[in-house]
């Protein structure tokens, strides 16, 4: 699955976001840091959804 990452200048820093997913974004003061922060956001959301699936299976 191919995912596009958009990096835009935003004030004093950069906004990195996953194209097509309005809630997956991160801000940092360098492009590299913004990408790292976005990776952390994506991992956090994936962990959350995995917990939800596991909770539903336990019921």
HELIX and SHEET records of a PDB file:
HELIX    1   1 UNK A   31  UNK A   58  1                                  28    
SHEET    1   A 3 UNK A   5  UNK A  10  0                                        
SHEET    2   A 3 UNK A  13  UNK A  18 -1                                        
SHEET    3   A 3 UNK A  25  UNK A  28 -1                                        
END                                                                             
